[in-house]
Amino acid sequence: MSNIENLTSKIMEDSKGEAQRILESAKKEANDIMNSKEESAKKIKSGLIQKSNLEAKSKKDRIVSSAELKARNEKLEAKQEVINRTFNETISKLSKMSQEDFVSFLRGNISSLQLKGGEEIIVSKDFRESIDTSLLTDLNLRLAKEEREIPSGFIIINNGIEFNYTFEALVHSLREELEYEVASILFN
């Protein structure tokens, strides 16, 4: 029986050794899998962090850009408001010119029109008292029968065609060419 015991003992030893090798191989394989998964998780984590950082930077850049654009637009609006006020003040100052200055303004503009005579004139109520019959005769104009409330200045009517010399119309017509110059004076 000793042979059987020896043989059994040998088989048991061989089995234990084989089990030990299988166990060590399984542990090594499990370690390799764990290391591989850990490395993969680190790469994924690093990629997610990098992606999050890029998205955060991009969002920050968009917010900063939007704030800068808003500030620029508000600054432009404020400048435009100052320019508008400047042109409106110009109209207001022109509307408050003296009667003598208005007559000079009227004479200068009428002479540049090269009228044939007999045209009608509508004058704003602020300057109606400046227009007397001797001035009308001198300028070869007739006071229009039509009364119209114009804010300032005057309108010449020639065969149904109106020459608008209201201060609003004159300033408006010159505004486009003067706006850049006015802005340069105001903001530089």
C-alpha positions as CSV (number, residue, x, y, z in Angstrom):
1,M,0.0,0.0,0.0
2,S,2.8,2.2,0.4
3,N,3.1,2.4,-3.4
4,I,-0.5,3.6,-3.5
5,E,0.2,6.1,-0.8
6,N,3.3,7.3,-2.5
7,L,1.5,7.6,-5.8
8,T,-1.4,9.4,-4.1
9,S,1.0,11.6,-2.3
10,K,2.9,12.3,-5.6
11,I,-0.4,13.1,-7.4
12,M,-1.4,15.4,-4.5
13,E,1.9,17.2,-4.6
14,D,1.8,17.5,-8.4
15,S,-1.8,18.8,-8.1
16,K,-0.9,21.3,-5.4
17,G,2.0,22.5,-7.6
18,E,-0.2,22.7,-10.6
19,A,-2.9,24.5,-8.6
20,Q,-0.3,26.9,-7.3
21,R,1.0,27.6,-10.8
22,I,-2.6,28.1,-12.0
23,L,-3.4,30.4,-9.1
24,E,-0.2,32.4,-9.7
25,S,-1.0,32.6,-13.4
26,A,-4.5,33.8,-12.6
27,K,-3.2,36.3,-10.1
28,K,-0.7,37.6,-12.7
29,E,-3.4,37.7,-15.3
30,A,-5.8,39.5,-12.9
31,N,-3.0,42.0,-12.0
32,D,-2.3,42.6,-15.7
33,I,-6.1,43.1,-16.4
34,M,-6.3,45.5,-13.3
35,N,-3.2,47.4,-14.4
36,S,-4.6,47.7,-18.0
37,K,-8.0,48.8,-16.8
38,E,-6.4,51.2,-14.4
39,E,-4.2,52.7,-17.2
40,S,-7.3,52.9,-19.5
41,A,-9.3,54.6,-16.7
42,K,-6.4,57.1,-16.2
43,K,-6.3,57.9,-19.9
44,I,-10.1,58.3,-20.0
45,K,-9.9,60.5,-16.8
46,S,-7.1,62.6,-18.4
47,G,-9.1,63.0,-21.6
48,L,-12.2,64.0,-19.8
49,I,-10.2,66.5,-17.7
50,Q,-8.6,67.9,-20.8
51,K,-12.0,68.1,-22.6
52,S,-13.6,69.8,-19.6
53,N,-10.7,72.3,-19.4
54,L,-11.1,73.1,-23.1
55,E,-14.8,73.5,-22.8
56,A,-14.4,75.7,-19.7
57,K,-11.8,77.8,-21.5
58,S,-14.0,78.0,-24.6
59,K,-17.0,79.0,-22.5
60,K,-14.9,81.6,-20.6
61,D,-13.7,83.0,-23.9
62,R,-17.3,83.2,-25.2
63,I,-18.4,85.0,-22.1
64,V,-15.5,87.4,-22.2
65,S,-16.1,88.0,-25.9
66,S,-19.8,88.6,-25.4
67,A,-19.1,91.0,-22.5
68,E,-16.6,92.9,-24.6
69,L,-19.0,93.1,-27.5
70,K,-21.8,94.3,-25.2
71,A,-19.5,96.9,-23.7
72,R,-18.4,98.0,-27.2
73,N,-22.1,98.3,-28.3
74,E,-23.0,100.3,-25.2
75,K,-20.1,102.6,-25.8
76,L,-21.2,103.1,-29.5
77,E,-24.8,103.7,-28.4
78,A,-23.6,106.3,-25.9
79,K,-21.4,108.0,-28.5
80,Q,-24.4,107.9,-31.0
81,E,-26.6,109.5,-28.3
82,V,-24.0,112.3,-27.8
83,I,-23.8,112.8,-31.6
84,N,-27.6,112.9,-31.8
85,R,-27.8,115.4,-29.0
86,T,-25.2,117.6,-30.7
87,F,-27.1,117.7,-33.9
88,N,-30.4,118.4,-32.0
89,E,-28.7,121.2,-30.1
90,T,-27.5,122.6,-33.4
91,I,-31.1,122.6,-34.7
92,S,-32.2,124.2,-31.4
93,K,-29.5,127.0,-31.7
94,L,-30.4,127.7,-35.3
95,S,-34.1,128.0,-34.3
96,K,-33.1,130.6,-31.7
97,M,-31.1,132.8,-34.1
98,S,-31.9,136.4,-34.1
99,Q,-34.4,137.9,-36.6
100,E,-31.5,139.7,-38.4
101,D,-29.5,136.5,-38.7
102,F,-32.5,134.7,-40.1
103,V,-33.0,137.4,-42.7
104,S,-29.3,137.1,-43.7
105,F,-29.7,133.3,-43.8
106,L,-32.8,133.7,-46.0
107,R,-31.2,136.1,-48.4
108,G,-28.1,133.9,-48.8
109,N,-30.1,130.8,-49.5
110,I,-32.6,132.5,-51.8
111,S,-29.7,134.0,-53.9
112,S,-28.2,130.5,-54.3
113,L,-31.4,129.1,-55.7
114,Q,-31.5,131.4,-58.8
115,L,-35.3,131.7,-58.7
116,K,-37.2,133.4,-61.5
117,G,-39.4,135.4,-59.2
118,G,-42.9,135.1,-57.9
119,E,-42.3,131.9,-55.9
120,E,-44.0,131.4,-52.6
121,I,-42.4,131.2,-49.2
122,I,-43.7,129.5,-46.0
123,V,-41.9,130.7,-42.9
124,S,-41.8,129.1,-39.4
125,K,-43.9,131.0,-36.9
126,D,-40.7,132.0,-35.0
127,F,-39.5,134.0,-37.9
128,R,-42.7,135.2,-39.5
129,E,-42.3,138.7,-38.1
130,S,-39.0,139.0,-39.9
131,I,-40.7,138.8,-43.2
132,D,-42.2,142.1,-44.2
133,T,-43.5,143.3,-47.6
134,S,-40.2,145.2,-48.4
135,L,-38.2,142.0,-47.9
136,L,-40.6,139.9,-50.0
137,T,-40.4,142.6,-52.8
138,D,-36.6,142.7,-52.5
139,L,-36.4,138.9,-52.8
140,N,-39.2,138.7,-55.5
141,L,-41.2,136.3,-53.3
142,R,-44.9,136.0,-52.3
143,L,-46.0,134.9,-48.8
144,A,-47.7,131.5,-49.3
145,K,-51.5,131.5,-48.8
146,E,-51.2,128.1,-47.3
147,E,-50.2,128.2,-43.7
148,R,-48.2,125.2,-42.5
149,E,-46.7,124.6,-39.1
150,I,-43.0,124.0,-39.9
151,P,-40.7,123.8,-36.9
152,S,-38.1,126.2,-38.1
153,G,-36.6,127.8,-41.2
154,F,-38.5,128.2,-44.4
155,I,-39.8,126.4,-47.5
156,I,-39.8,127.9,-51.0
157,I,-42.6,126.6,-53.3
158,N,-41.9,126.9,-57.1
159,N,-44.5,125.4,-59.4
160,G,-45.4,122.7,-56.9
161,I,-41.7,121.9,-56.1
162,E,-40.7,122.5,-52.6
163,F,-37.2,123.6,-51.5
164,N,-37.0,122.6,-47.9
165,Y,-34.9,125.0,-45.8
166,T,-36.2,124.0,-42.4
167,F,-33.3,123.6,-40.0
168,E,-34.2,120.0,-39.4
169,A,-34.0,119.2,-43.1
170,L,-30.7,121.1,-43.6
171,V,-29.0,119.5,-40.6
172,H,-30.3,116.1,-41.7
173,S,-29.0,116.5,-45.2
174,L,-25.6,117.6,-43.9
175,R,-25.4,115.0,-41.1
176,E,-24.0,112.1,-43.1
177,E,-21.0,114.1,-44.3
178,L,-20.5,115.9,-41.0
179,E,-21.1,113.0,-38.6
180,Y,-17.5,111.6,-38.8
181,E,-16.0,115.0,-38.3
182,V,-18.3,115.7,-35.3
183,A,-17.4,112.4,-33.8
184,S,-13.7,113.1,-34.2
185,I,-14.1,116.5,-32.4
186,L,-16.2,115.0,-29.6
187,F,-14.3,111.8,-28.9
188,N,-10.6,112.5,-29.8
